[in-house]
Amino acid sequence: MSTEKATFGAGCFWGVEAAFAAISGVTATTVGYEGGSMDRPSYKDVCTDQTGHAEVVELDFDPEQIGYEKLLDAFFELHDPTTLNRQGPDWGTQYRSAIFVHSPEQEAAAKAKIEQLTAEGRYKPKRIVTRVEPAQTFWRAEEYHQRYLEKRGEKSCHL
């Protein structure tokens, strides 16, 4: 089985991880931080809103079981891509809507999905603010954040 990586920021990473982990074809999920300027940031660092990192979920998926397009569909379904630096009660740049792409094909697919959703008018009168950025260094979050909801017997948080 060959796997590919995908990385999404859609607010608090606990619920995002749980949602992606439940998708058939996703073989692994890890929560962490990406897109900032500090090496090895901690949760405390990221919460200062000064590092520029987003809370993200990096996942491995089997492209023979699920395509990247379906992962994009899930990403846009599980959060509000029209709120800048906010999801539900959580606010700050770490909660921004972001897709960190690992290939030119992923970049093209992500941009095409945003164009499609915009053309369909799904979020009118608001506009999609999701940023599509090249994948950078992924910093794994502290162990207590990994599978956070699962460890507590919860299925979801406020998402």
Buried (B, 14 or more C-beta within 10 A) or exposed (E): EEBBBBBBBBBBBBBBBBBBBEBEBBBEBBBBBBBBEBEEBBBEBBBEBBBBBBBBBBBBBBEEBBBBEBBBEBBBEBBBBBBEBBBBEBBBBBBBBBBBBBBEEBBEBBBEBBEEBEEEEEBEEEEBBBBBBEBBEBBEBEEEBBBBBEEEEEEEBEB
